[in-house]
Amino acid sequence: MNRRAFFVAGLLASTVLGPARAASEIKVIYVGGWDCQPCSNWKNQYKAAWLASPEFKKVTWVEVDPPQAQGGLPGALLAR
């Protein structure tokens, strides 16, 4: 294959395949607790809508929901 053919093939491939983009993965980590009242409120009021949302389908969801959050998480993470 000569240079001109290689160049034209490259241009055609880039036009057909479109621009290369790096995949962007967003990870959402939910940290709650069975004994965390604000966490329970969020789960009861908003979690179902979040799970059904188009945004949820675009992220990796990690849920950490131990039986006891009190004492296991820094106070700043638990709204009182």
Number of C-alpha atoms within 10 A of each C-alpha: 6 6 8 9 10 11 12 11 12 12 11 12 12 12 10 9 8 9 9 7 6 6 6 8 9 10 11 12 11 12 15 24 20 13 14 18 14 14 18 15 11 12 14 10 10 11 13 11 11 13 12 10 11 10 9 13 11 12 13 12 14 11 11 12 15 14 11 13 19 15 7 9 13 9 10 7 10 16 9 8
